[in-house]
């Protein structure tokens, strides 16, 4: 089983929104084989708390435009690591320090990467 078409659309939309707000190190993983609770994870990082919030707002706006509504949000108060759960996808926007410390991409490295649009300028770890 692989991520659904809807999950892939949402991941790519969220990745583009994050890129538009200068998110760094944007990566998406198909976790559908490993987890039953979601199909994909999107990871993005930012240099400061304000940028984390800006990226989160942009992602929520972009996904709302295509009909996606979050099931829950965690971490908004601190602004260091915000998790947005859309059921089909889970978005993690982390401050660079948290991203480096928790290294979620190492945890999911055996999962396939999801190709992101060429317009996602910060790339996937590049």
Contact map, one row per residue, 1 for C-alpha under 8 A:
111000000000000000000000000000011000000000000000000000000000000000000000000000000000000000000000000000000000000000000000000000
111100000000000000000000000001011000001000000000000000000000000000000000000000000000000000000000000000000000000000000000000000
111110110000000000000000000001110000001100000000000000000000000000000000000000000000000000000000000000000000000000000000000000
011111110000000000000000000000000000001000000000000000000000000000000000000000000000000000000000000000000000000000000000000000
001111111000000000000000000000000000000000000000000000000000000000000000000000000000000000000000000000000000000000000000000000
000111111100000000000000000000000000000000000000000000000000000000000000000000000000000100000000000000000000000000000000000000
001111111110000000000000000000000000001100000000000000000000000000000000000000000000000110000000000000000000000000000000000000
001111111111000000000000000000000000000100000000000000000000000000000000000000000000000000000000000000000000000001000000000000
000011111111100000000000000000000000000000000000000000000000000000000000000000000000000000000000000000000000000000000000000000
000001111111110000000000000000000000000000000000000000000000001000010000000000000000000010000000000000000000000000000000000000
000000111111111000000000000100000000000111000000000000000000000000000000000000000000000010000000000000000000000000000000000000
000000011111111100000000000000000000000000000000000000000000000000000000000000000000000000000000000000000000000000011000000000
000000001111111110000000000000000000000000000000000000000010011000000000000000000000000000000000000000000000000000000000000000
000000000111111111000000000000000000000001000000000000000011011000000000000000000000000000000000000000000000000000000000000000
000000000011111111100000010000000000000001000000000000000010000000000000000000000000000000000000000000000000000000010001000000
000000000001111111110000000000000000000000000000000000000000000000000000000000000000000000000000000000000000000000001011000000
000000000000111111111000000000000000000000000000000000100110010000000000000000000000000000000000000000000000000000000000000000
000000000000011111111110010000000000000000010000000000110110000000000000000000000000000000000000000000000000000000000000000000
000000000000001111111111010000000000000000000000000000000000000000000000000000000000000000000000000000000000000000000001110000
000000000000000111111110000000000000000000000000000000000000000000000000000000000000000000000000000000000000000000000001000000
000000000000000011111110000000000000000000000000001001100100000000000000000000000000000000000000000000000000000000000000000000
000000000000000001111111000000000000000000000100000000000000000000000000000000000000000000000000000000000000000000000000010000
000000000000000001111111110000000000000000011100000000100000000000000000000000000000000000000000000000000000000000000000010000
000000000000000000100111110000000000000000011100000000000000000000000000000000000000000000000000000000000000000000000000011010
000000000000000000000011111000000000000000111000000000000000000000000000000000000000000000000000000000000000000000000000011111
000000000000001001100011111100000000000001111000000000000000000000000000000000000000000000000000000000000000000000000000011110
000000000000000000000000111110000000000001110000000000000000000000000000000000000000000000000000000000001000000011000000001110
000000000010000000000000011111000000000111100000000000000000000000000000000000000000000000000000000000000000000011110000000100
000000000000000000000000001111100000000111000000000000000000000000000000000000000000000000000000000000000001001111000000000000
011000000000000000000000000111111000001110000000000000000000000000000000000000000000000000000000000000000000001111000000000000
001000000000000000000000000011111110011110000000000000000000000000000000000000000000000000000000000000000001001100000000000000
111000000000000000000000000001111111011100000000000000000000000000000000000000000000000000000000000000000000000000000000000000
110000000000000000000000000001111111000000000000000000000000000000000000000000000000000000000000000000000000001000000000000000
000000000000000000000000000000111111000000000000000000000000000000000000000000000000000000000000000000000000001000000000000000
000000000000000000000000000000111111111000000000000000000000000000000000000000000000000000000000000000000000000000000000000000
000000000000000000000000000000011111111000000000000000000000000000000000000000000000000000000000000000000000000000000000000000
000000000000000000000000000000000011111000000000000000000000000000000000000000000000001100000000000000000000000000000000000000
000000000000000000000000000000110011111110000000000000000000000000000000000000000000001111000000000000000000000000000000000000
011100100000000000000000000001110011111110000000000000000000000000000000000000000000000110000000000000000000000000000000000000
001000110010000000000000000111110000011111000000000000000000000000000000000000000000000111000000000000000000000000000000000000
000000000010000000000000000111100000011111100000000000000000000000000000000000000000000011110000000000000000000000000000000000
000000000010011000000000011110000000000111110000000000000000000000000000000000000000000011110000000000000000000000000000000000
000000000000000000000000111100000000000011111000000000000000000000000000000000000000000000111100000000001000000000000000000000
000000000000000001000011111000000000000001111100000000000000000000000000000000000000000000011100000000000000000000000000000000
000000000000000000000011110000000000000000111110000100000000000000000000000000000000000000001111001000000000000000000000000000
000000000000000000000111000000000000000000011111101100000000000000000000000000000000000000001111000000000000000000000000000000
000000000000000000000000000000000000000000001111101100000000000000000000000000000000000000000011000000000000000000000000000000
000000000000000000000000000000000000000000000111111100000000000000000000000000010000000000000011000000000000000000000000000000
000000000000000000000000000000000000000000000111111110000000000000000000000001110000000000000010000000000000000000000000000000
000000000000000000000000000000000000000000000001111111000000000000000000000000100000000000000000000000000000000000000000000000
000000000000000000001000000000000000000000000111111111100000000000000000000000000000000000000000000000000000000000000000000000
000000000000000000000000000000000000000000001111111111110000000000000000000000111100000000001110000000000000000000000000000000
000000000000000000000000000000000000000000000000111111111000000000000000000100100000000000000000000000000000000000000000000000
000000000000000000001000000000000000000000000000011111111100000000000000000000000000000000000000000000000000000000000000000000
000000000000000011001010000000000000000000000000001111111110000000000000000000000000000000001000000000000000000000000000000000
000000000000000001000000000000000000000000000000000111111111000000000000000000000100000000001000000000000000000000000000000000
000000000000000000000000000000000000000000000000000011111111100000000000000000000000000000000000000000000000000000000000000000
000000000000000011001000000000000000000000000000000001111111110000000000000000000000000000000000000000000000000000000000000000
000000000000111011000000000000000000000000000000000000111111111000000000000000000000000000000000000000000000000000000000000000
000000000000010000000000000000000000000000000000000000011111111100001100000000000000000000000000000000000000000000000000000000
000000000000000000000000000000000000000000000000000000001111111110000000000000000000000000000000000000000000000000000000000000
000000000000110010000000000000000000000000000000000000000111111111000000000000000000000000000000000000000000000000000000000000
000000000100110000000000000000000000000000000000000000000011111111111000000000000000000000000000000000000000000000000000000000
000000000000000000000000000000000000000000000000000000000001111111111000000000000000000000000000000000000000000000000000000000
000000000000000000000000000000000000000000000000000000000000111111110000000000000000000000000000000000000000000000000000000000
000000000000000000000000000000000000000000000000000000000000011111110000000000000000000000000000000000000000000000000000000000
000000000000000000000000000000000000000000000000000000000000001111111000000000000000000000000000000000000000000000000000000000
000000000100000000000000000000000000000000000000000000000000001111111100000000000000010000000000000000000000000000000000000000
000000000000000000000000000000000000000000000000000000000001001100111110000000000000010000000000000000000000000000000000000000
000000000000000000000000000000000000000000000000000000000001000000011111100000000001111000000000000000000000000000000000000000
000000000000000000000000000000000000000000000000000000000000000000001111100000000001111000000000000000000000000000000000000000
000000000000000000000000000000000000000000000000000000000000000000000111110000000001110000000000000000000000000000000000000000
000000000000000000000000000000000000000000000000000000000000000000000111111100000111100000000000000000000000000000000000000000
000000000000000000000000000000000000000000000000000000000000000000000001111100000111000000000000000000000000000000000000000000
000000000000000000000000000000000000000000000000000000000000000000000000111111111110000000000000000000000000000000000000000000
000000000000000000000000000000000000000000000000000010000000000000000000111111111100000000000000000000000000000000000000000000
000000000000000000000000000000000000000000000000000000000000000000000000001111100000000000000000000000000000000000000000000000
000000000000000000000000000000000000000000000000100000000000000000000000001111111000000000000000000000000000000000000000000000
000000000000000000000000000000000000000000000000110110000000000000000000001111111100000000000010000000000000000000000000000000
000000000000000000000000000000000000000000000001100100000000000000000000001101111100000000000110010000000000000000000000000000
000000000000000000000000000000000000000000000000000100000000000000000000001101111110000000011110010000000000000000000000000000
000000000000000000000000000000000000000000000000000100010000000000000000111100111111000000111100000000000000000000000000000000
000000000000000000000000000000000000000000000000000000000000000000000000111000001111100001111000000000000000000000000000000000
000000000000000000000000000000000000000000000000000000000000000000000111110000000111110001110000000000000000000000000000000000
000000000000000000000000000000000000000000000000000000000000000000000111100000000011111111100000000000000000000000000000000000
000000000000000000000000000000000000000000000000000000000000000000011111000000000001111111100000000000000000000000000000000000
000000000000000000000000000000000000110000000000000000000000000000000110000000000000111111000000000000000000000000000000000000
000001100000000000000000000000000000111100000000000000000000000000000000000000000000111111000000000000000000000000000000000000
000000100110000000000000000000000000011111000000000000000000000000000000000000000000111111100000000000000000000000000000000000
000000000000000000000000000000000000010111000000000000000000000000000000000000000011111111110000000000000000000000000000000000
000000000000000000000000000000000000000011100000000000000000000000000000000000000111110011111000000000000000000000000000000000
000000000000000000000000000000000000000011110000000000000000000000000000000000001111000001111100000000000000000000000000000000
000000000000000000000000000000000000000000111100000100110000000000000000000000001110000000111110000000000000000000000000000000
000000000000000000000000000000000000000000111100000100000000000000000000000000011100000000011111111000000000000000000000000000
000000000000000000000000000000000000000000001111100100000000000000000000000000111000000000001111111000000000000000000000000000
000000000000000000000000000000000000000000001111000000000000000000000000000000000000000000000111111100000000000000000000000000
000000000000000000000000000000000000000000000000000000000000000000000000000000000000000000000111111110000000000000000000000000
000000000000000000000000000000000000000000000000000000000000000000000000000000011000000000000111111111100000000000000000000000
000000000000000000000000000000000000000000001000000000000000000000000000000000000000000000000111111111110000000000000000000000
000000000000000000000000000000000000000000000000000000000000000000000000000000000000000000000001111111100000000000000000000000
000000000000000000000000000000000000000000000000000000000000000000000000000000000000000000000000111111100000000000000000000000
000000000000000000000000000000000000000000000000000000000000000000000000000000000000000000000000011111110000000000000000000000
000000000000000000000000000000000000000000000000000000000000000000000000000000000000000000000000011111111110000000000000000000
000000000000000000000000000000000000000000000000000000000000000000000000000000000000000000000000001001111111000000000000000000
000000000000000000000000001000000000000000100000000000000000000000000000000000000000000000000000000000111111100000000000000000
000000000000000000000000000000000000000000000000000000000000000000000000000000000000000000000000000000111111100000000000000000
000000000000000000000000000000000000000000000000000000000000000000000000000000000000000000000000000000111111110000000000000000
000000000000000000000000000010100000000000000000000000000000000000000000000000000000000000000000000000011111111000000000000000
000000000000000000000000000000000000000000000000000000000000000000000000000000000000000000000000000000001111111100000000000000
000000000000000000000000000000000000000000000000000000000000000000000000000000000000000000000000000000000011111100000000000000
000000000000000000000000000011101100000000000000000000000000000000000000000000000000000000000000000000000001111110000000000000
000000000000000000000000000011100000000000000000000000000000000000000000000000000000000000000000000000000000111111000000000000
000000000000000000000000001111000000000000000000000000000000000000000000000000000000000000000000000000000000001111100000000000
000000010000000000000000001111000000000000000000000000000000000000000000000000000000000000000000000000000000000111110000000000
000000000000000000000000000100000000000000000000000000000000000000000000000000000000000000000000000000000000000011111000000000
000000000001001000000000000100000000000000000000000000000000000000000000000000000000000000000000000000000000000001111101000000
000000000001000100000000000000000000000000000000000000000000000000000000000000000000000000000000000000000000000000111111000000
000000000000000000000000000000000000000000000000000000000000000000000000000000000000000000000000000000000000000000011111100000
000000000000000100000000000000000000000000000000000000000000000000000000000000000000000000000000000000000000000000001111100000
000000000000001100110000000000000000000000000000000000000000000000000000000000000000000000000000000000000000000000011111111000
000000000000000000100000000000000000000000000000000000000000000000000000000000000000000000000000000000000000000000000111111000
000000000000000000100111110000000000000000000000000000000000000000000000000000000000000000000000000000000000000000000001111111
000000000000000000000001111000000000000000000000000000000000000000000000000000000000000000000000000000000000000000000001111111
000000000000000000000000111100000000000000000000000000000000000000000000000000000000000000000000000000000000000000000000011111
000000000000000000000001111000000000000000000000000000000000000000000000000000000000000000000000000000000000000000000000011111
000000000000000000000000100000000000000000000000000000000000000000000000000000000000000000000000000000000000000000000000011111
